[in-house]
Amino acid sequence: MLTSNTTGRKAFDPAVRGYHAVYREDAVNHCPGCGRTHWLIGRMLAECGFCGTALPLSDGYFRGAGSVHRGRPAIVSRAA
């Protein structure tokens, strides 16, 4: 399934990228920089309130005014 492309690089495989720290809303999140648990939450990132380390939100793509919703478009029937 994963083959190399014409540039000689291998195709992206997320299983081999290693540890990926994200902020999870439903868990206690310890900062990887200082170990504390005080966070400032934005639309796409959570920033440690003490050392400023920023982590992406695990569900950051589904929130906020600028979020993109993919799926079937709504069909509105107009009664005349």
Summary of the structure (lengths in Angstrom):
residues: 80
radius of gyration: 19.4
end to end distance: 52.9
largest distance: 63.1
contacts: 125
relative contact order: 0.16
helix: 8%
strand: 18%
